[in-house]
Amino acid sequence: MSSNSQKKGFGATIWDYMTTVDHKKIAILYLISGGFFFLVGGVEAMMIRIQLMKAGNDFLSAGTYNEVLTMHGTTMIFLAAMPILLAFMNAVSPLQIGARDVAFPFLNSLGFWLFFFGGVFLNLSWFLGGAPDAGWTNYASLALASEGHGIDFYSLGLTISGFGTLIAGINFLVTIINMRAPGMTYMRMPLFTWTTFVASALILLAFPPLTVGIFFMVFDRLFGANFFDVTMGGNTIIWEHFFWIFGHPEVYILILPAFGIFSEIFAIFSRKRLFGYTALVFATILIGFYGFMVWAHHMFTVGLGPTANAVFALATMIIAVPTGIKIFNWLLTIWGGNISFTVPMIYAVAFIPSFVAGGVTGVMQAIAPLDYQLHDSYFIVAHFHYVIVGGVVLAILAGTHLYWPKMFGTMLSEKLGKWTFWFFFIGFHLTFFIQHFLGLMGMPRRVYTFGADQGWDLFNAISSAGALLMAIGVIILLVNVVMTVVKGERVGNDPWGDGRTLEWAIPSPPPFYNFAQTPLVRGLDPYWIEKMEGNKEGMVYAEPLGDIHMPNGSFIPFVISLGMFIAAFGAMYHMDGHVWALPVLIGGLAITFGSMLVRSLKDDLGFHISKEELIADNERIQREARALEGGKKGGLK
Amino acid sequence: MAHDTHDIHRSRAEFEFIKRKRATEMRGQLTSFAMMIFLTLIAFTVVAADFSNYLIVPIILLLAAIQVVLQLYNFMHMSNKGHGMMAFFMFSGIFVAFTIVLTMVTIVWW
């Protein structure tokens, strides 16, 4: 089975990716589709900024503006940020704990395809009568009044992709609990694996409320229920509770893996052990817990009363404590380190002040009386873009540079990376810093235009100019990716030269079985320990070389997801009284459940890689490594 | 890996130890089974005795909670080794759900 070095045709490669259950290939699928949706969301962001570039602009109509704004938020959160983070989780965390794959490779693939079809379904709304237009929070009173099918695309699309995310979260929990290599205790796990773990726990606990809320929404809109309809005795506020009980943990699902990526970067490029590893771990867990106790701070102005507002205000402020612990630990990791300012490190250093700025405005909004002033103004927009772009997107860009060699075996250009960074970073602050002041000057969020006499012209123009710089940064990144792929210069195991964790001890990209022998972990930062002790192999082994059992690829996850995609169309058009809708709904579900049945009834025991094949493959890897060293020196140093 | 089968050879002492352990486990299961029947009887009695609803409902809820714990620990093997993480996740989930419900009924909708 050491056939992975063979050249394959284009069709065969596509088929390979459609049927793969390998976590490294699924990571690439997540990265490509998440990256695509990131570009779609970015185009929507540019349309928003073009519309708001001057007073009374008519680039977008009011209705289209609502759609673009809703889709920008929904796409960026659900279809771009989360999948790209899932890409890194898939690519890296099984390697970091010394596992050969995730616990459920089949489910891993199913999770991806569900997300993918959910995302495609949501975005097809543009071509099928209009996108959702009630904001990414989809508040019920607005959503129930929305005409056309936009909101149905939102609720059905997110249901499907939500299933995928939930499956991915459970998969990582089981993987990290059960598949750690011998010696990899919880308190030796790399920080990125820890944050993956906590974020997965948050997915497990936070997605069910969203699913329930969306189910109610689907029933209200498609089947005549009245959960949120006040005139029929429902309660429109319940949606807000459901949404934010999910929504607040969701922002931690995004930011925790980002923290994990930065923790890795700080340790690698300061050539130091993470300062306060234990504190960082416990801060991560605490943030996870507190994340569930603060949801009503999004609803201060709903009128929950002074008691609820006071309790949630205090709970919200408490979250600043573990986050502050993290910030100080990162600073102390850099302090006295042997710092190399590579592209990932520049992003990491830039992240600290940007994210702290977002955090400080967050604590300001936690003060309920002040929030009455700030609510629904551009101040809020500025705040959450500071934490999401200043935190999550910077982490995604940093992680792309950091893990690109591990995922693809080539190195993104550092020079172009720095250009991307400066355009993006300056553009980001230019766009959003000034929005704080627009908010304080009274500009409400989610309005499609403003008047020339309101005094917001100049600041909005500056903000739009900043967005243009960010777009240039992203385009340079794309050029970088294309150039790197075309050049195709291979790099070795540890291209950054200072890798600390197990993923850097194996080839880039790793062989499909990851570890020929399961490693034995002797402490925190196992690869670093071995390097320091002069171990050329980078690992000690916990087992002798033997046959490896591997799962077979499968096309079934794709078919299961496709069935749900088809069924969603049936459910949606059923409301309009089309005769074909009901058969489509039933047919789609039949495809889904039929393929599940096939999966259950047909035994698939996988295959074994024999010891001889492993030895032959290992010789090939050694040969390639020698060729690399003899020729041009791979990597940084 | 997962599909490799191993022959298990046990020494006499090991065998005795496992036997004793299983006997204890069995005893635990029988005891909790008896307790569960007893708890169920109490539940039926309170209803049959026609107490005030404000007494019956909390008592039955309490008994139900005890039953769930007994079920989990004695029949679903949570008392065995290696279930710490599962217990942690279950209790975290219960804690999160409980605080949310508590918040709703106390400070949000009073």
HADDOCK unambig.tbl for C-alpha pairs under 7 A between the chains (distance, minus, plus):
assign (segid A and resid 205 and name CA) (segid B and resid 93 and name CA) 6.63 0.50 0.50
assign (segid A and resid 292 and name CA) (segid B and resid 96 and name CA) 6.76 0.50 0.50
assign (segid A and resid 304 and name CA) (segid B and resid 108 and name CA) 5.69 0.50 0.50
assign (segid A and resid 307 and name CA) (segid B and resid 107 and name CA) 6.29 0.50 0.50
assign (segid A and resid 308 and name CA) (segid B and resid 107 and name CA) 5.18 0.50 0.50
assign (segid A and resid 308 and name CA) (segid B and resid 108 and name CA) 5.92 0.50 0.50
assign (segid A and resid 548 and name CA) (segid B and resid 1 and name CA) 6.42 0.50 0.50
assign (segid A and resid 549 and name CA) (segid B and resid 1 and name CA) 5.57 0.50 0.50
